[in-house]
């Protein structure tokens, strides 16, 4: 399973990682919260561009990665759900094939502070 955030909140937003911590052409997953409030997020990087989505497949709600931080298909052109093989466009999360074709991954907003990435959603409490 993917790791949690590497550091505490910064300016009220949960810290994810540095851009360089995500492999070029790859992704990285994060988990927040506990028990029923637990939720996963993953970030895909291509150069300086990043896209982030909730780590929950629209088909059955399972995490997409079956190995930590493995979110892309073999040719790294689509996000892949490891459970039943649905494929999603990286740029907008649209499902192009699989049991949830026509559906979407839920986008997650990410903020940048220099080379650091944060969840846009603020920490509660
Ligand atoms: S759970 Fe993702 S394709 Fe079925």
Backbone and ligand atoms as CSV (ligand in chain L), in Angstrom:
chain,resi,resn,atom,element,x,y,z
A,1,UNK,N,N,0.843,-1.178,0.000
A,1,UNK,CA,C,0.000,0.000,0.000
A,1,UNK,C,C,0.883,1.234,0.000
A,2,UNK,N,N,0.376,2.296,-0.516
A,2,UNK,CA,C,1.151,3.520,-0.596
A,2,UNK,C,C,1.287,4.164,0.769
A,3,UNK,N,N,2.296,4.985,0.889
A,3,UNK,CA,C,2.599,5.618,2.167
A,3,UNK,C,C,1.702,6.815,2.424
A,4,UNK,N,N,1.755,7.283,3.660
A,4,UNK,CA,C,1.050,8.500,4.031
A,4,UNK,C,C,1.919,9.701,3.729
A,5,UNK,N,N,1.436,10.882,4.101
A,5,UNK,CA,C,2.223,12.084,3.843
A,5,UNK,C,C,3.543,12.033,4.596
A,6,UNK,N,N,4.547,12.650,4.031
A,6,UNK,CA,C,5.890,12.569,4.584
A,6,UNK,C,C,6.149,13.597,5.666
A,7,UNK,N,N,5.294,14.559,5.804
A,7,UNK,CA,C,5.487,15.590,6.809
A,7,UNK,C,C,4.130,16.135,7.192
A,8,UNK,N,N,4.094,16.892,8.250
A,8,UNK,CA,C,2.844,17.461,8.737
A,8,UNK,C,C,2.344,18.561,7.832
A,9,UNK,N,N,1.239,19.168,8.241
A,9,UNK,CA,C,0.643,20.213,7.419
A,9,UNK,C,C,1.546,21.437,7.327
A,10,UNK,N,N,1.433,22.137,6.242
A,10,UNK,CA,C,2.183,23.355,6.015
A,10,UNK,C,C,1.169,24.373,5.509
A,11,UNK,N,N,1.155,25.549,6.086
A,11,UNK,CA,C,0.191,26.613,5.814
A,11,UNK,C,C,-1.235,26.068,5.717
A,12,UNK,N,N,-1.536,25.072,6.539
A,12,UNK,CA,C,-2.887,24.546,6.628
A,12,UNK,C,C,-3.232,23.487,5.616
A,13,UNK,N,N,-2.339,23.193,4.702
A,13,UNK,CA,C,-2.607,22.180,3.682
A,13,UNK,C,C,-1.699,20.969,3.908
A,14,UNK,N,N,-2.235,19.770,3.804
A,14,UNK,CA,C,-1.386,18.580,3.999
A,14,UNK,C,C,-0.293,18.486,2.932
A,15,UNK,N,N,0.916,18.287,3.407
A,15,UNK,CA,C,2.070,18.122,2.514
A,15,UNK,C,C,2.011,16.745,1.858
A,16,UNK,N,N,2.253,16.696,0.552
A,16,UNK,CA,C,2.316,15.417,-0.157
A,16,UNK,C,C,3.767,14.976,-0.305
A,17,UNK,N,N,4.512,15.705,-1.115
A,17,UNK,CA,C,5.905,15.364,-1.354
A,17,UNK,C,C,6.517,16.459,-2.220
A,18,UNK,N,N,7.788,16.313,-2.502
A,18,UNK,CA,C,8.427,17.203,-3.470
A,18,UNK,C,C,8.164,16.634,-4.866
A,19,UNK,N,N,8.132,17.526,-5.839
A,19,UNK,CA,C,7.903,17.073,-7.215
A,19,UNK,C,C,8.922,15.996,-7.604
A,20,UNK,N,N,10.163,16.179,-7.217
A,20,UNK,CA,C,11.223,15.230,-7.583
A,20,UNK,C,C,11.048,13.864,-6.913
A,21,UNK,N,N,10.170,13.775,-5.900
A,21,UNK,CA,C,9.920,12.490,-5.243
A,21,UNK,C,C,9.005,11.592,-6.078
A,22,UNK,N,N,8.394,12.170,-7.118
A,22,UNK,CA,C,7.543,11.383,-8.014
A,22,UNK,C,C,8.375,11.072,-9.256
A,23,UNK,N,N,8.531,9.823,-9.606
A,23,UNK,CA,C,9.371,9.509,-10.762
A,23,UNK,C,C,8.791,10.095,-12.051
A,24,UNK,N,N,9.667,10.563,-12.909
A,24,UNK,CA,C,9.238,11.086,-14.200
A,24,UNK,C,C,8.431,10.014,-14.946
A,25,UNK,N,N,7.246,10.394,-15.415
A,25,UNK,CA,C,6.401,9.444,-16.123
A,25,UNK,C,C,5.790,8.398,-15.209
A,26,UNK,N,N,5.757,8.671,-13.925
A,26,UNK,CA,C,5.203,7.708,-12.976
A,26,UNK,C,C,4.253,8.380,-12.005
A,27,UNK,N,N,3.998,7.703,-10.891
A,27,UNK,CA,C,3.050,8.233,-9.928
A,27,UNK,C,C,3.442,7.890,-8.515
A,28,UNK,N,N,2.677,8.463,-7.607
A,28,UNK,CA,C,2.911,8.193,-6.193
A,28,UNK,C,C,1.582,8.327,-5.459
A,29,UNK,N,N,1.359,7.407,-4.519
A,29,UNK,CA,C,0.110,7.407,-3.770
A,29,UNK,C,C,0.302,7.845,-2.337
A,30,UNK,N,N,-0.784,8.347,-1.743
A,30,UNK,CA,C,-0.769,8.851,-0.367
A,30,UNK,C,C,-2.083,8.460,0.294
A,31,UNK,N,N,-2.009,8.210,1.596
A,31,UNK,CA,C,-3.218,7.916,2.358
A,31,UNK,C,C,-3.352,8.902,3.487
A,32,UNK,N,N,-4.572,9.305,3.746
A,32,UNK,CA,C,-4.868,10.258,4.812
A,32,UNK,C,C,-5.971,9.674,5.677
A,33,UNK,N,N,-6.017,10.155,6.920
A,33,UNK,CA,C,-7.104,9.782,7.806
A,33,UNK,C,C,-6.979,8.351,8.286
A,34,UNK,N,N,-8.012,7.917,8.997
A,34,UNK,CA,C,-8.023,6.580,9.584
A,34,UNK,C,C,-9.442,6.034,9.577
A,35,UNK,N,N,-9.502,4.716,9.627
A,35,UNK,CA,C,-10.779,3.999,9.723
A,35,UNK,C,C,-11.735,4.436,8.596
A,36,UNK,N,N,-12.950,4.811,8.948
A,36,UNK,CA,C,-13.933,5.154,7.917
A,36,UNK,C,C,-13.617,6.479,7.239
A,37,UNK,N,N,-12.738,7.305,7.846
A,37,UNK,CA,C,-12.364,8.587,7.237
A,37,UNK,C,C,-11.116,8.456,6.364
A,38,UNK,N,N,-10.594,7.257,6.224
A,38,UNK,CA,C,-9.375,7.049,5.442
A,38,UNK,C,C,-9.664,7.245,3.958
A,39,UNK,N,N,-8.781,7.986,3.286
A,39,UNK,CA,C,-8.930,8.143,1.846
A,39,UNK,C,C,-7.562,8.226,1.186
A,40,UNK,N,N,-7.519,7.797,-0.058
A,40,UNK,CA,C,-6.282,7.768,-0.808
A,40,UNK,C,C,-6.300,8.753,-1.954
A,41,UNK,N,N,-5.123,9.248,-2.264
A,41,UNK,CA,C,-4.918,10.184,-3.366
A,41,UNK,C,C,-3.675,9.713,-4.106
A,42,UNK,N,N,-3.653,9.888,-5.428
A,42,UNK,CA,C,-2.404,9.634,-6.131
A,42,UNK,C,C,-2.123,10.770,-7.105
A,43,UNK,N,N,-0.836,10.941,-7.362
A,43,UNK,CA,C,-0.376,12.024,-8.230
A,43,UNK,C,C,0.447,11.401,-9.352
A,44,UNK,N,N,0.145,11.789,-10.582
A,44,UNK,CA,C,0.910,11.365,-11.754
A,44,UNK,C,C,1.740,12.551,-12.222
A,45,UNK,N,N,2.983,12.293,-12.563
A,45,UNK,CA,C,3.882,13.365,-13.012
A,45,UNK,C,C,4.385,13.084,-14.421
A,46,UNK,N,N,4.373,14.140,-15.239
A,46,UNK,CA,C,5.055,14.101,-16.544
A,46,UNK,C,C,5.794,15.418,-16.672
A,47,UNK,N,N,7.100,15.382,-16.539
A,47,UNK,CA,C,7.884,16.615,-16.515
A,47,UNK,C,C,7.498,17.434,-15.299
A,48,UNK,N,N,7.123,18.690,-15.540
A,48,UNK,CA,C,6.703,19.560,-14.438
A,48,UNK,C,C,5.202,19.511,-14.217
A,49,UNK,N,N,4.489,18.793,-15.058
A,49,UNK,CA,C,3.028,18.722,-14.940
A,49,UNK,C,C,2.629,17.590,-14.004
A,50,UNK,N,N,1.592,17.835,-13.196
A,50,UNK,CA,C,1.062,16.796,-12.312
A,50,UNK,C,C,-0.458,16.765,-12.419
A,51,UNK,N,N,-1.018,15.584,-12.220
A,51,UNK,CA,C,-2.463,15.369,-12.151
A,51,UNK,C,C,-2.710,14.512,-10.922
A,52,UNK,N,N,-3.769,14.832,-10.208
A,52,UNK,CA,C,-4.056,14.090,-8.977
A,52,UNK,C,C,-5.518,13.654,-8.973
A,53,UNK,N,N,-5.743,12.451,-8.448
A,53,UNK,CA,C,-7.091,11.872,-8.382
A,53,UNK,C,C,-7.242,11.112,-7.071
A,54,UNK,N,N,-8.487,10.967,-6.671
A,54,UNK,CA,C,-8.780,10.080,-5.551
A,54,UNK,C,C,-8.422,8.657,-5.968
A,55,UNK,N,N,-7.821,7.915,-5.053
A,55,UNK,CA,C,-7.417,6.540,-5.359
A,55,UNK,C,C,-8.598,5.606,-5.134
A,56,UNK,N,N,-9.602,5.753,-5.975
A,56,UNK,CA,C,-10.825,4.980,-5.859
A,56,UNK,C,C,-11.399,4.795,-7.264
A,57,UNK,N,N,-11.477,3.559,-7.690
A,57,UNK,CA,C,-11.979,3.287,-9.043
A,57,UNK,C,C,-13.500,3.519,-9.093
A,58,UNK,N,N,-13.993,4.199,-10.132
A,58,UNK,CA,C,-15.440,4.420,-10.230
A,58,UNK,C,C,-16.237,3.126,-10.423
A,59,UNK,N,N,-15.577,2.033,-10.763
A,59,UNK,CA,C,-16.288,0.769,-10.940
A,59,UNK,C,C,-16.715,0.179,-9.604
A,60,UNK,N,N,-15.777,-0.065,-8.714
A,60,UNK,CA,C,-16.086,-0.707,-7.428
A,60,UNK,C,C,-15.569,0.044,-6.217
A,61,UNK,N,N,-14.891,1.154,-6.443
A,61,UNK,CA,C,-14.388,1.945,-5.322
A,61,UNK,C,C,-13.118,1.405,-4.698
A,62,UNK,N,N,-12.457,0.472,-5.355
A,62,UNK,CA,C,-11.212,-0.082,-4.825
A,62,UNK,C,C,-10.044,0.827,-5.197
A,63,UNK,N,N,-8.933,0.760,-4.446
A,63,UNK,CA,C,-7.722,1.479,-4.872
A,63,UNK,C,C,-7.272,0.983,-6.240
A,64,UNK,N,N,-6.673,1.867,-7.024
A,64,UNK,CA,C,-6.273,1.482,-8.376
A,64,UNK,C,C,-4.974,0.686,-8.410
A,65,UNK,N,N,-4.067,0.947,-7.468
A,65,UNK,CA,C,-2.747,0.316,-7.522
A,65,UNK,C,C,-2.738,-0.997,-6.744
A,66,UNK,N,N,-2.157,-2.004,-7.337
A,66,UNK,CA,C,-1.991,-3.279,-6.638
A,66,UNK,C,C,-0.560,-3.435,-6.163
A,67,UNK,N,N,0.329,-2.624,-6.665
A,67,UNK,CA,C,1.670,-2.491,-6.126
A,67,UNK,C,C,1.835,-1.026,-5.752
A,68,UNK,N,N,2.551,-0.714,-4.691
A,68,UNK,CA,C,2.685,0.683,-4.284
A,68,UNK,C,C,3.169,1.569,-5.428
A,69,UNK,N,N,2.440,2.640,-5.647
A,69,UNK,CA,C,2.818,3.682,-6.605
A,69,UNK,C,C,2.788,3.234,-8.064
A,70,UNK,N,N,2.170,2.107,-8.361
A,70,UNK,CA,C,2.025,1.659,-9.749
A,70,UNK,C,C,0.619,2.014,-10.222
A,71,UNK,N,N,0.505,3.141,-10.903
A,71,UNK,CA,C,-0.803,3.619,-11.335
A,71,UNK,C,C,-0.948,3.628,-12.849
A,72,UNK,N,N,0.123,3.410,-13.584
A,72,UNK,CA,C,0.050,3.515,-15.041
A,72,UNK,C,C,0.145,2.144,-15.692
A,73,UNK,N,N,-0.404,2.066,-16.911
A,73,UNK,CA,C,-0.282,0.822,-17.659
A,73,UNK,C,C,1.152,0.677,-18.185
A,74,UNK,N,N,1.404,-0.410,-18.865
A,74,UNK,CA,C,2.767,-0.748,-19.237
A,74,UNK,C,C,3.435,0.311,-20.115
A,75,UNK,N,N,2.649,0.912,-21.025
A,75,UNK,CA,C,3.253,1.929,-21.893
A,75,UNK,C,C,3.163,3.333,-21.298
A,76,UNK,N,N,2.670,3.446,-20.064
A,76,UNK,CA,C,2.609,4.709,-19.319
A,76,UNK,C,C,1.770,5.767,-20.018
A,77,UNK,N,N,0.779,5.330,-20.792
A,77,UNK,CA,C,-0.094,6.280,-21.489
A,77,UNK,C,C,-1.415,6.466,-20.759
A,78,UNK,N,N,-1.801,5.509,-19.952
A,78,UNK,CA,C,-3.068,5.588,-19.231
A,78,UNK,C,C,-2.894,5.159,-17.782
A,79,UNK,N,N,-3.786,5.694,-16.941
A,79,UNK,CA,C,-3.903,5.206,-15.570
A,79,UNK,C,C,-4.638,3.872,-15.654
A,80,UNK,N,N,-4.194,2.908,-14.894
A,80,UNK,CA,C,-4.754,1.557,-14.944
A,80,UNK,C,C,-5.318,1.161,-13.584
A,81,UNK,N,N,-6.534,0.646,-13.581
A,81,UNK,CA,C,-7.057,0.029,-12.360
A,81,UNK,C,C,-6.637,-1.431,-12.375
A,82,UNK,N,N,-5.894,-1.829,-11.365
A,82,UNK,CA,C,-5.359,-3.182,-11.326
A,82,UNK,C,C,-6.431,-4.231,-11.048
A,83,UNK,N,N,-7.591,-3.820,-10.531
A,83,UNK,CA,C,-8.599,-4.815,-10.153
A,83,UNK,C,C,-9.238,-5.459,-11.374
A,84,UNK,N,N,-9.775,-4.667,-12.297
A,84,UNK,CA,C,-10.432,-5.230,-13.478
A,84,UNK,C,C,-9.923,-4.614,-14.778
A,85,UNK,N,N,-8.864,-3.837,-14.735
A,85,UNK,CA,C,-8.206,-3.378,-15.948
A,85,UNK,C,C,-8.776,-2.145,-16.616
A,86,UNK,N,N,-9.595,-1.360,-15.941
A,86,UNK,CA,C,-10.081,-0.118,-16.558
A,86,UNK,C,C,-8.899,0.815,-16.822
A,87,UNK,N,N,-8.987,1.542,-17.948
A,87,UNK,CA,C,-7.941,2.505,-18.307
A,87,UNK,C,C,-8.538,3.904,-18.366
A,88,UNK,N,N,-7.771,4.871,-17.840
A,88,UNK,CA,C,-8.230,6.255,-17.716
A,88,UNK,C,C,-7.201,7.181,-18.352
A,89,UNK,N,N,-7.689,8.261,-19.001
A,89,UNK,CA,C,-6.763,9.262,-19.518
A,89,UNK,C,C,-6.092,9.973,-18.348
A,90,UNK,N,N,-4.808,10.220,-18.492
A,90,UNK,CA,C,-4.060,10.893,-17.429
A,90,UNK,C,C,-4.559,12.329,-17.252
A,91,UNK,N,N,-4.824,13.010,-18.350
A,91,UNK,CA,C,-5.098,14.444,-18.284
A,91,UNK,C,C,-6.438,14.799,-17.646
A,92,UNK,N,N,-7.444,13.912,-17.765
A,92,UNK,CA,C,-8.754,14.275,-17.209
A,92,UNK,C,C,-9.451,13.134,-16.472
A,93,UNK,N,N,-8.797,11.975,-16.373
A,93,UNK,CA,C,-9.363,10.871,-15.608
A,93,UNK,C,C,-10.528,10.172,-16.281
A,94,UNK,N,N,-10.777,10.482,-17.555
A,94,UNK,CA,C,-11.884,9.839,-18.277
A,94,UNK,C,C,-11.551,8.372,-18.548
A,95,UNK,N,N,-12.516,7.494,-18.291
A,95,UNK,CA,C,-12.297,6.060,-18.502
A,95,UNK,C,C,-12.534,5.713,-19.970
A,96,UNK,N,N,-11.471,5.272,-20.646
A,96,UNK,CA,C,-11.552,4.968,-22.070
A,96,UNK,C,C,-11.857,3.504,-22.344
A,97,UNK,N,N,-11.640,2.625,-21.365
A,97,UNK,CA,C,-11.967,1.212,-21.566
A,97,UNK,C,C,-12.108,0.529,-20.219
A,98,UNK,N,N,-12.850,-0.584,-20.236
A,98,UNK,CA,C,-13.048,-1.340,-19.004
A,98,UNK,C,C,-14.488,-1.259,-18.536
A,99,UNK,N,N,-14.777,-1.855,-17.393
A,99,UNK,CA,C,-16.172,-1.954,-16.931
A,99,UNK,C,C,-16.815,-0.624,-16.567
A,100,UNK,N,N,-16.021,0.425,-16.361
A,100,UNK,CA,C,-16.599,1.746,-16.057
A,100,UNK,C,C,-16.330,2.734,-17.182
A,101,UNK,N,N,-16.222,2.230,-18.436
A,101,UNK,CA,C,-15.976,3.100,-19.600
A,101,UNK,C,C,-16.997,4.227,-19.626
A,102,UNK,N,N,-16.497,5.441,-19.856
A,102,UNK,CA,C,-17.355,6.626,-19.856
A,102,UNK,C,C,-17.418,7.313,-18.504
A,103,UNK,N,N,-16.927,6.634,-17.463
A,103,UNK,CA,C,-16.888,7.242,-16.131
A,103,UNK,C,C,-15.632,8.081,-15.967
A,104,UNK,N,N,-15.466,8.619,-14.771
A,104,UNK,CA,C,-14.324,9.481,-14.475
A,104,UNK,C,C,-13.733,9.164,-13.105
A,105,UNK,N,N,-12.428,9.285,-13.014
A,105,UNK,CA,C,-11.792,9.369,-11.704
A,105,UNK,C,C,-12.145,10.713,-11.096
A,106,UNK,N,N,-12.147,10.787,-9.781
A,106,UNK,CA,C,-12.473,12.048,-9.109
A,106,UNK,C,C,-11.202,12.884,-8.975
A,107,UNK,N,N,-11.150,14.053,-9.637
A,107,UNK,CA,C,-9.940,14.875,-9.554
A,107,UNK,C,C,-9.726,15.442,-8.153
A,108,UNK,N,N,-8.476,15.618,-7.810
A,108,UNK,CA,C,-8.075,16.193,-6.521
A,108,UNK,C,C,-7.162,17.371,-6.829
A,109,UNK,N,N,-7.439,18.506,-6.225
A,109,UNK,CA,C,-6.628,19.689,-6.483
A,109,UNK,C,C,-5.345,19.654,-5.658
A,110,UNK,N,N,-4.243,19.942,-6.322
A,110,UNK,CA,C,-2.932,19.971,-5.679
A,110,UNK,C,C,-2.380,21.390,-5.792
A,111,UNK,N,N,-1.764,21.865,-4.713
A,111,UNK,CA,C,-1.120,23.177,-4.699
A,111,UNK,C,C,0.386,22.988,-4.759
A,112,UNK,N,N,1.058,23.957,-5.365
A,112,UNK,CA,C,2.517,23.938,-5.401
A,112,UNK,C,C,3.061,25.111,-4.625
A,113,UNK,N,N,4.068,24.852,-3.847
A,113,UNK,CA,C,4.881,25.883,-3.210
A,113,UNK,C,C,6.312,25.567,-3.605
A,114,UNK,N,N,6.818,26.248,-4.614
A,114,UNK,CA,C,8.138,25.909,-5.132
A,114,UNK,C,C,8.102,24.494,-5.679
A,115,UNK,N,N,8.971,23.648,-5.168
A,115,UNK,CA,C,9.041,22.265,-5.634
A,115,UNK,C,C,8.197,21.332,-4.781
A,116,UNK,N,N,7.429,21.879,-3.827
A,116,UNK,CA,C,6.647,21.040,-2.925
A,116,UNK,C,C,5.184,21.010,-3.337
A,117,UNK,N,N,4.558,19.861,-3.123
A,117,UNK,CA,C,3.154,19.664,-3.484
A,117,UNK,C,C,2.330,19.433,-2.225
A,118,UNK,N,N,1.143,20.033,-2.218
A,118,UNK,CA,C,0.232,19.928,-1.074
A,118,UNK,C,C,-1.172,19.627,-1.586
A,119,UNK,N,N,-1.954,18.978,-0.759
A,119,UNK,CA,C,-3.374,18.859,-1.049
A,119,UNK,C,C,-4.011,20.231,-0.899
A,120,UNK,N,N,-4.903,20.587,-1.811
A,120,UNK,CA,C,-5.577,21.875,-1.693
A,120,UNK,C,C,-6.548,21.868,-0.518
A,121,UNK,N,N,-7.138,20.703,-0.225
A,121,UNK,CA,C,-8.053,20.612,0.906
A,121,UNK,C,C,-7.302,20.921,2.191
A,122,UNK,N,N,-7.843,21.795,2.995
A,122,UNK,CA,C,-7.179,22.185,4.239
A,122,UNK,C,C,-7.333,21.114,5.306
A,123,UNK,N,N,-6.364,21.091,6.212
A,123,UNK,CA,C,-6.458,20.245,7.396
A,123,UNK,C,C,-7.639,20.716,8.226
A,124,UNK,N,N,-8.384,19.802,8.779
A,124,UNK,CA,C,-9.421,20.204,9.718
A,124,UNK,C,C,-8.836,20.194,11.117
A,125,UNK,N,N,-9.386,21.012,11.992
A,125,UNK,CA,C,-8.940,21.056,13.386
A,125,UNK,C,C,-7.747,21.910,13.633
L,1,LIG,S1,S,-12.588,-1.912,-9.677
L,1,LIG,FE1,FE,-11.505,-0.801,-11.206
L,1,LIG,S2,S,-12.114,-1.737,-13.055
L,1,LIG,FE2,FE,-13.242,-2.805,-11.520
